[in-house]
Amino acid sequence: MRHAFRGPRWNGQPEDTSVCGTRTGMVAEPSEEDWVRAPSCAACNTALHAARGTEV
């Protein structure tokens, strides 16, 4: 699952809490395959759209 995070892209921490509240391990450089194969987290997308006032 590919989660969204607020703030800097990655600042060296080993894990962080995603927009949907999931504690997730972080990597410095996700591979291209990570981006292609991992589906986006629907809960993160919904929360970000709600914060912007846009529809999913």
mmCIF file of the N, C-alpha and C atoms, coordinates in Angstrom:
data_MODEL
# 
_entry.id   MODEL 
# 
loop_
_atom_site.group_PDB 
_atom_site.id 
_atom_site.type_symbol 
_atom_site.label_atom_id 
_atom_site.label_alt_id 
_atom_site.label_comp_id 
_atom_site.label_asym_id 
_atom_site.label_entity_id 
_atom_site.label_seq_id 
_atom_site.pdbx_PDB_ins_code 
_atom_site.Cartn_x 
_atom_site.Cartn_y 
_atom_site.Cartn_z 
_atom_site.occupancy 
_atom_site.B_iso_or_equiv 
_atom_site.pdbx_formal_charge 
_atom_site.auth_seq_id 
_atom_site.auth_comp_id 
_atom_site.auth_asym_id 
_atom_site.auth_atom_id 
_atom_site.pdbx_PDB_model_num 
ATOM 1   N N  . MET A 1 1  ? 0.846   -1.171 0.000   1.00 0.00 ? 1  MET A N  1 
ATOM 2   C CA . MET A 1 1  ? 0.000   0.000  0.000   1.00 0.00 ? 1  MET A CA 1 
ATOM 3   C C  . MET A 1 1  ? 0.891   1.234  0.000   1.00 0.00 ? 1  MET A C  1 
ATOM 4   N N  . ARG A 1 2  ? 0.587   2.188  -0.848  1.00 0.00 ? 2  ARG A N  1 
ATOM 5   C CA . ARG A 1 2  ? 1.354   3.434  -0.922  1.00 0.00 ? 2  ARG A CA 1 
ATOM 6   C C  . ARG A 1 2  ? 0.572   4.516  -0.180  1.00 0.00 ? 2  ARG A C  1 
ATOM 7   N N  . HIS A 1 3  ? 1.134   4.979  0.927   1.00 0.00 ? 3  HIS A N  1 
ATOM 8   C CA . HIS A 1 3  ? 0.481   5.984  1.758   1.00 0.00 ? 3  HIS A CA 1 
ATOM 9   C C  . HIS A 1 3  ? 1.006   7.382  1.438   1.00 0.00 ? 3  HIS A C  1 
ATOM 10  N N  . ALA A 1 4  ? 0.227   8.376  1.810   1.00 0.00 ? 4  ALA A N  1 
ATOM 11  C CA . ALA A 1 4  ? 0.634   9.778  1.663   1.00 0.00 ? 4  ALA A CA 1 
ATOM 12  C C  . ALA A 1 4  ? 1.098   10.301 3.016   1.00 0.00 ? 4  ALA A C  1 
ATOM 13  N N  . PHE A 1 5  ? 2.052   11.228 2.968   1.00 0.00 ? 5  PHE A N  1 
ATOM 14  C CA . PHE A 1 5  ? 2.594   11.834 4.180   1.00 0.00 ? 5  PHE A CA 1 
ATOM 15  C C  . PHE A 1 5  ? 2.622   13.340 4.024   1.00 0.00 ? 5  PHE A C  1 
ATOM 16  N N  . ARG A 1 6  ? 2.412   14.025 5.110   1.00 0.00 ? 6  ARG A N  1 
ATOM 17  C CA . ARG A 1 6  ? 2.494   15.490 5.106   1.00 0.00 ? 6  ARG A CA 1 
ATOM 18  C C  . ARG A 1 6  ? 3.941   15.891 5.370   1.00 0.00 ? 6  ARG A C  1 
ATOM 19  N N  . GLY A 1 7  ? 4.327   17.053 4.906   1.00 0.00 ? 7  GLY A N  1 
ATOM 20  C CA . GLY A 1 7  ? 5.658   17.568 5.197   1.00 0.00 ? 7  GLY A CA 1 
ATOM 21  C C  . GLY A 1 7  ? 6.687   17.155 4.171   1.00 0.00 ? 7  GLY A C  1 
ATOM 22  N N  . PRO A 1 8  ? 7.960   17.144 4.593   1.00 0.00 ? 8  PRO A N  1 
ATOM 23  C CA . PRO A 1 8  ? 9.049   16.848 3.654   1.00 0.00 ? 8  PRO A CA 1 
ATOM 24  C C  . PRO A 1 8  ? 8.927   15.441 3.075   1.00 0.00 ? 8  PRO A C  1 
ATOM 25  N N  . ARG A 1 9  ? 9.475   15.284 1.908   1.00 0.00 ? 9  ARG A N  1 
ATOM 26  C CA . ARG A 1 9  ? 9.396   14.002 1.211   1.00 0.00 ? 9  ARG A CA 1 
ATOM 27  C C  . ARG A 1 9  ? 9.961   12.880 2.066   1.00 0.00 ? 9  ARG A C  1 
ATOM 28  N N  . TRP A 1 10 ? 11.117  13.091 2.626   1.00 0.00 ? 10 TRP A N  1 
ATOM 29  C CA . TRP A 1 10 ? 11.724  12.144 3.553   1.00 0.00 ? 10 TRP A CA 1 
ATOM 30  C C  . TRP A 1 10 ? 12.837  12.887 4.266   1.00 0.00 ? 10 TRP A C  1 
ATOM 31  N N  . ASN A 1 11 ? 12.825  12.845 5.580   1.00 0.00 ? 11 ASN A N  1 
ATOM 32  C CA . ASN A 1 11 ? 13.881  13.574 6.295   1.00 0.00 ? 11 ASN A CA 1 
ATOM 33  C C  . ASN A 1 11 ? 14.711  12.666 7.186   1.00 0.00 ? 11 ASN A C  1 
ATOM 34  N N  . GLY A 1 12 ? 14.852  11.416 6.802   1.00 0.00 ? 12 GLY A N  1 
ATOM 35  C CA . GLY A 1 12 ? 15.753  10.505 7.479   1.00 0.00 ? 12 GLY A CA 1 
ATOM 36  C C  . GLY A 1 12 ? 15.156  9.658  8.588   1.00 0.00 ? 12 GLY A C  1 
ATOM 37  N N  . GLN A 1 13 ? 13.903  9.887  8.934   1.00 0.00 ? 13 GLN A N  1 
ATOM 38  C CA . GLN A 1 13 ? 13.319  9.082  10.006  1.00 0.00 ? 13 GLN A CA 1 
ATOM 39  C C  . GLN A 1 13 ? 13.004  7.678  9.484   1.00 0.00 ? 13 GLN A C  1 
ATOM 40  N N  . PRO A 1 14 ? 13.132  6.647  10.340  1.00 0.00 ? 14 PRO A N  1 
ATOM 41  C CA . PRO A 1 14 ? 12.902  5.273  9.900   1.00 0.00 ? 14 PRO A CA 1 
ATOM 42  C C  . PRO A 1 14 ? 11.425  4.943  9.690   1.00 0.00 ? 14 PRO A C  1 
ATOM 43  N N  . GLU A 1 15 ? 10.531  5.683  10.353  1.00 0.00 ? 15 GLU A N  1 
ATOM 44  C CA . GLU A 1 15 ? 9.097   5.466  10.161  1.00 0.00 ? 15 GLU A CA 1 
ATOM 45  C C  . GLU A 1 15 ? 8.355   6.763  10.448  1.00 0.00 ? 15 GLU A C  1 
ATOM 46  N N  . ASP A 1 16 ? 7.131   6.828  9.969   1.00 0.00 ? 16 ASP A N  1 
ATOM 47  C CA . ASP A 1 16 ? 6.315   8.024  10.161  1.00 0.00 ? 16 ASP A CA 1 
ATOM 48  C C  . ASP A 1 16 ? 4.853   7.606  10.110  1.00 0.00 ? 16 ASP A C  1 
ATOM 49  N N  . THR A 1 17 ? 3.964   8.498  10.513  1.00 0.00 ? 17 THR A N  1 
ATOM 50  C CA . THR A 1 17 ? 2.539   8.233  10.472  1.00 0.00 ? 17 THR A CA 1 
ATOM 51  C C  . THR A 1 17 ? 1.949   8.873  9.221   1.00 0.00 ? 17 THR A C  1 
ATOM 52  N N  . SER A 1 18 ? 1.255   8.074  8.436   1.00 0.00 ? 18 SER A N  1 
ATOM 53  C CA . SER A 1 18 ? 0.675   8.556  7.180   1.00 0.00 ? 18 SER A CA 1 
ATOM 54  C C  . SER A 1 18 ? -0.546  9.427  7.450   1.00 0.00 ? 18 SER A C  1 
ATOM 55  N N  . VAL A 1 19 ? -1.069  10.044 6.404   1.00 0.00 ? 19 VAL A N  1 
ATOM 56  C CA . VAL A 1 19 ? -2.250  10.896 6.494   1.00 0.00 ? 19 VAL A CA 1 
ATOM 57  C C  . VAL A 1 19 ? -3.432  10.137 7.095   1.00 0.00 ? 19 VAL A C  1 
ATOM 58  N N  . CYS A 1 20 ? -3.550  8.843  6.780   1.00 0.00 ? 20 CYS A N  1 
ATOM 59  C CA . CYS A 1 20 ? -4.678  8.042  7.288   1.00 0.00 ? 20 CYS A CA 1 
ATOM 60  C C  . CYS A 1 20 ? -4.434  7.496  8.689   1.00 0.00 ? 20 CYS A C  1 
ATOM 61  N N  . GLY A 1 21 ? -3.254  7.773  9.276   1.00 0.00 ? 21 GLY A N  1 
ATOM 62  C CA . GLY A 1 21 ? -2.965  7.341  10.632  1.00 0.00 ? 21 GLY A CA 1 
ATOM 63  C C  . GLY A 1 21 ? -2.209  6.045  10.755  1.00 0.00 ? 21 GLY A C  1 
ATOM 64  N N  . THR A 1 22 ? -1.736  5.480  9.652   1.00 0.00 ? 22 THR A N  1 
ATOM 65  C CA . THR A 1 22 ? -0.984  4.228  9.670   1.00 0.00 ? 22 THR A CA 1 
ATOM 66  C C  . THR A 1 22 ? 0.492   4.504  9.912   1.00 0.00 ? 22 THR A C  1 
ATOM 67  N N  . ARG A 1 23 ? 1.069   3.838  10.904  1.00 0.00 ? 23 ARG A N  1 
ATOM 68  C CA . ARG A 1 23 ? 2.508   3.953  11.165  1.00 0.00 ? 23 ARG A CA 1 
ATOM 69  C C  . ARG A 1 23 ? 3.223   3.105  10.121  1.00 0.00 ? 23 ARG A C  1 
ATOM 70  N N  . THR A 1 24 ? 4.122   3.714  9.347   1.00 0.00 ? 24 THR A N  1 
ATOM 71  C CA . THR A 1 24 ? 4.709   3.063  8.185   1.00 0.00 ? 24 THR A CA 1 
ATOM 72  C C  . THR A 1 24 ? 6.221   3.259  8.159   1.00 0.00 ? 24 THR A C  1 
ATOM 73  N N  . GLY A 1 25 ? 6.951   2.210  7.798   1.00 0.00 ? 25 GLY A N  1 
ATOM 74  C CA . GLY A 1 25 ? 8.388   2.322  7.610   1.00 0.00 ? 25 GLY A CA 1 
ATOM 75  C C  . GLY A 1 25 ? 8.685   3.186  6.388   1.00 0.00 ? 25 GLY A C  1 
ATOM 76  N N  . MET A 1 26 ? 9.751   3.952  6.468   1.00 0.00 ? 26 MET A N  1 
ATOM 77  C CA . MET A 1 26 ? 10.116  4.872  5.387   1.00 0.00 ? 26 MET A CA 1 
ATOM 78  C C  . MET A 1 26 ? 11.368  4.376  4.669   1.00 0.00 ? 26 MET A C  1 
ATOM 79  N N  . VAL A 1 27 ? 11.446  4.660  3.374   1.00 0.00 ? 27 VAL A N  1 
ATOM 80  C CA . VAL A 1 27 ? 12.654  4.389  2.598   1.00 0.00 ? 27 VAL A CA 1 
ATOM 81  C C  . VAL A 1 27 ? 13.097  5.688  1.947   1.00 0.00 ? 27 VAL A C  1 
ATOM 82  N N  . ALA A 1 28 ? 14.402  5.839  1.771   1.00 0.00 ? 28 ALA A N  1 
ATOM 83  C CA . ALA A 1 28 ? 14.944  7.074  1.194   1.00 0.00 ? 28 ALA A CA 1 
ATOM 84  C C  . ALA A 1 28 ? 14.532  7.241  -0.259  1.00 0.00 ? 28 ALA A C  1 
ATOM 85  N N  . GLU A 1 29 ? 14.613  6.181  -1.027  1.00 0.00 ? 29 GLU A N  1 
ATOM 86  C CA . GLU A 1 29 ? 14.305  6.246  -2.451  1.00 0.00 ? 29 GLU A CA 1 
ATOM 87  C C  . GLU A 1 29 ? 13.459  5.052  -2.852  1.00 0.00 ? 29 GLU A C  1 
ATOM 88  N N  . PRO A 1 30 ? 12.127  5.216  -2.916  1.00 0.00 ? 30 PRO A N  1 
ATOM 89  C CA . PRO A 1 30 ? 11.315  4.089  -3.392  1.00 0.00 ? 30 PRO A CA 1 
ATOM 90  C C  . PRO A 1 30 ? 11.673  3.766  -4.837  1.00 0.00 ? 30 PRO A C  1 
ATOM 91  N N  . SER A 1 31 ? 11.666  2.489  -5.158  1.00 0.00 ? 31 SER A N  1 
ATOM 92  C CA . SER A 1 31 ? 11.982  2.091  -6.527  1.00 0.00 ? 31 SER A CA 1 
ATOM 93  C C  . SER A 1 31 ? 10.803  2.420  -7.451  1.00 0.00 ? 31 SER A C  1 
ATOM 94  N N  . GLU A 1 32 ? 11.054  2.445  -8.730  1.00 0.00 ? 32 GLU A N  1 
ATOM 95  C CA . GLU A 1 32 ? 9.990   2.674  -9.703  1.00 0.00 ? 32 GLU A CA 1 
ATOM 96  C C  . GLU A 1 32 ? 8.934   1.571  -9.590  1.00 0.00 ? 32 GLU A C  1 
ATOM 97  N N  . GLU A 1 33 ? 9.382   0.358  -9.329  1.00 0.00 ? 33 GLU A N  1 
ATOM 98  C CA . GLU A 1 33 ? 8.450   -0.758 -9.171  1.00 0.00 ? 33 GLU A CA 1 
ATOM 99  C C  . GLU A 1 33 ? 7.538   -0.547 -7.957  1.00 0.00 ? 33 GLU A C  1 
ATOM 100 N N  . ASP A 1 34 ? 8.076   0.032  -6.881  1.00 0.00 ? 34 ASP A N  1 
ATOM 101 C CA . ASP A 1 34 ? 7.241   0.351  -5.714  1.00 0.00 ? 34 ASP A CA 1 
ATOM 102 C C  . ASP A 1 34 ? 6.077   1.249  -6.129  1.00 0.00 ? 34 ASP A C  1 
ATOM 103 N N  . TRP A 1 35 ? 6.363   2.258  -6.944  1.00 0.00 ? 35 TRP A N  1 
ATOM 104 C CA . TRP A 1 35 ? 5.326   3.203  -7.366  1.00 0.00 ? 35 TRP A CA 1 
ATOM 105 C C  . TRP A 1 35 ? 4.311   2.563  -8.302  1.00 0.00 ? 35 TRP A C  1 
ATOM 106 N N  . VAL A 1 36 ? 4.771   1.658  -9.144  1.00 0.00 ? 36 VAL A N  1 
ATOM 107 C CA . VAL A 1 36 ? 3.883   1.035  -10.121 1.00 0.00 ? 36 VAL A CA 1 
ATOM 108 C C  . VAL A 1 36 ? 3.014   -0.046 -9.477  1.00 0.00 ? 36 VAL A C  1 
ATOM 109 N N  . ARG A 1 37 ? 3.589   -0.838 -8.609  1.00 0.00 ? 37 ARG A N  1 
ATOM 110 C CA . ARG A 1 37 ? 2.892   -2.009 -8.073  1.00 0.00 ? 37 ARG A CA 1 
ATOM 111 C C  . ARG A 1 37 ? 2.056   -1.728 -6.831  1.00 0.00 ? 37 ARG A C  1 
ATOM 112 N N  . ALA A 1 38 ? 2.464   -0.773 -6.022  1.00 0.00 ? 38 ALA A N  1 
ATOM 113 C CA . ALA A 1 38 ? 1.744   -0.531 -4.764  1.00 0.00 ? 38 ALA A CA 1 
ATOM 114 C C  . ALA A 1 38 ? 0.541   0.380  -5.024  1.00 0.00 ? 38 ALA A C  1 
ATOM 115 N N  . PRO A 1 39 ? -0.646  -0.093 -4.699  1.00 0.00 ? 39 PRO A N  1 
ATOM 116 C CA . PRO A 1 39 ? -1.825  0.761  -4.890  1.00 0.00 ? 39 PRO A CA 1 
ATOM 117 C C  . PRO A 1 39 ? -1.830  1.907  -3.880  1.00 0.00 ? 39 PRO A C  1 
ATOM 118 N N  . SER A 1 40 ? -2.370  3.031  -4.288  1.00 0.00 ? 40 SER A N  1 
ATOM 119 C CA . SER A 1 40 ? -2.497  4.171  -3.381  1.00 0.00 ? 40 SER A CA 1 
ATOM 120 C C  . SER A 1 40 ? -3.511  3.853  -2.290  1.00 0.00 ? 40 SER A C  1 
ATOM 121 N N  . CYS A 1 41 ? -3.275  4.373  -1.113  1.00 0.00 ? 41 CYS A N  1 
ATOM 122 C CA . CYS A 1 41 ? -4.181  4.176  0.011   1.00 0.00 ? 41 CYS A CA 1 
ATOM 123 C C  . CYS A 1 41 ? -5.426  5.049  -0.189  1.00 0.00 ? 41 CYS A C  1 
ATOM 124 N N  . ALA A 1 42 ? -6.581  4.423  -0.284  1.00 0.00 ? 42 ALA A N  1 
ATOM 125 C CA . ALA A 1 42 ? -7.829  5.158  -0.496  1.00 0.00 ? 42 ALA A CA 1 
ATOM 126 C C  . ALA A 1 42 ? -8.132  6.090  0.674   1.00 0.00 ? 42 ALA A C  1 
ATOM 127 N N  . ALA A 1 43 ? -7.815  5.659  1.898   1.00 0.00 ? 43 ALA A N  1 
ATOM 128 C CA . ALA A 1 43 ? -8.075  6.504  3.068   1.00 0.00 ? 43 ALA A CA 1 
ATOM 129 C C  . ALA A 1 43 ? -7.205  7.764  3.041   1.00 0.00 ? 43 ALA A C  1 
ATOM 130 N N  . CYS A 1 44 ? -5.949  7.645  2.639   1.00 0.00 ? 44 CYS A N  1 
ATOM 131 C CA . CYS A 1 44 ? -5.078  8.823  2.509   1.00 0.00 ? 44 CYS A CA 1 
ATOM 132 C C  . CYS A 1 44 ? -5.632  9.770  1.438   1.00 0.00 ? 44 CYS A C  1 
ATOM 133 N N  . ASN A 1 45 ? -6.001  9.206  0.280   1.00 0.00 ? 45 ASN A N  1 
ATOM 134 C CA . ASN A 1 45 ? -6.540  10.041 -0.803  1.00 0.00 ? 45 ASN A CA 1 
ATOM 135 C C  . ASN A 1 45 ? -7.804  10.764 -0.373  1.00 0.00 ? 45 ASN A C  1 
ATOM 136 N N  . THR A 1 46 ? -8.695  10.062 0.312   1.00 0.00 ? 46 THR A N  1 
ATOM 137 C CA . THR A 1 46 ? -9.946  10.670 0.776   1.00 0.00 ? 46 THR A CA 1 
ATOM 138 C C  . THR A 1 46 ? -9.665  11.801 1.757   1.00 0.00 ? 46 THR A C  1 
ATOM 139 N N  . ALA A 1 47 ? -8.757  11.568 2.697   1.00 0.00 ? 47 ALA A N  1 
ATOM 140 C CA . ALA A 1 47 ? -8.426  12.595 3.686   1.00 0.00 ? 47 ALA A CA 1 
ATOM 141 C C  . ALA A 1 47 ? -7.800  13.822 3.038   1.00 0.00 ? 47 ALA A C  1 
ATOM 142 N N  . LEU A 1 48 ? -6.921  13.633 2.065   1.00 0.00 ? 48 LEU A N  1 
ATOM 143 C CA . LEU A 1 48 ? -6.290  14.770 1.390   1.00 0.00 ? 48 LEU A CA 1 
ATOM 144 C C  . LEU A 1 48 ? -7.313  15.565 0.567   1.00 0.00 ? 48 LEU A C  1 
ATOM 145 N N  . HIS A 1 49 ? -8.192  14.868 -0.123  1.00 0.00 ? 49 HIS A N  1 
ATOM 146 C CA . HIS A 1 49 ? -9.233  15.551 -0.884  1.00 0.00 ? 49 HIS A CA 1 
ATOM 147 C C  . HIS A 1 49 ? -10.187 16.314 0.037   1.00 0.00 ? 49 HIS A C  1 
ATOM 148 N N  . ALA A 1 50 ? -10.527 15.727 1.170   1.00 0.00 ? 50 ALA A N  1 
ATOM 149 C CA . ALA A 1 50 ? -11.404 16.411 2.130   1.00 0.00 ? 50 ALA A CA 1 
ATOM 150 C C  . ALA A 1 50 ? -10.745 17.681 2.667   1.00 0.00 ? 50 ALA A C  1 
ATOM 151 N N  . ALA A 1 51 ? -9.445  17.615 2.931   1.00 0.00 ? 51 ALA A N  1 
ATOM 152 C CA . ALA A 1 51 ? -8.709  18.783 3.430   1.00 0.00 ? 51 ALA A CA 1 
ATOM 153 C C  . ALA A 1 51 ? -8.684  19.913 2.395   1.00 0.00 ? 51 ALA A C  1 
ATOM 154 N N  . ARG A 1 52 ? -8.664  19.548 1.105   1.00 0.00 ? 52 ARG A N  1 
ATOM 155 C CA . ARG A 1 52 ? -8.646  20.555 0.032   1.00 0.00 ? 52 ARG A CA 1 
ATOM 156 C C  . ARG A 1 52 ? -10.036 20.974 -0.400  1.00 0.00 ? 52 ARG A C  1 
ATOM 157 N N  . GLY A 1 53 ? -11.038 20.208 0.032   1.00 0.00 ? 53 GLY A N  1 
ATOM 158 C CA . GLY A 1 53 ? -12.406 20.510 -0.375  1.00 0.00 ? 53 GLY A CA 1 
ATOM 159 C C  . GLY A 1 53 ? -12.697 20.071 -1.804  1.00 0.00 ? 53 GLY A C  1 
ATOM 160 N N  . THR A 1 54 ? -11.987 19.023 -2.261  1.00 0.00 ? 54 THR A N  1 
ATOM 161 C CA . THR A 1 54 ? -12.204 18.491 -3.601  1.00 0.00 ? 54 THR A CA 1 
ATOM 162 C C  . THR A 1 54 ? -12.791 17.097 -3.495  1.00 0.00 ? 54 THR A C  1 
ATOM 163 N N  . GLU A 1 55 ? -13.339 16.606 -4.598  1.00 0.00 ? 55 GLU A N  1 
ATOM 164 C CA . GLU A 1 55 ? -13.904 15.265 -4.608  1.00 0.00 ? 55 GLU A CA 1 
ATOM 165 C C  . GLU A 1 55 ? -12.877 14.252 -5.061  1.00 0.00 ? 55 GLU A C  1 
ATOM 166 N N  . VAL A 1 56 ? -13.041 13.023 -4.602  1.00 0.00 ? 56 VAL A N  1 
ATOM 167 C CA . VAL A 1 56 ? -12.138 11.926 -4.984  1.00 0.00 ? 56 VAL A CA 1 
ATOM 168 C C  . VAL A 1 56 ? -12.491 11.469 -6.366  1.00 0.00 ? 56 VAL A C  1 
# 
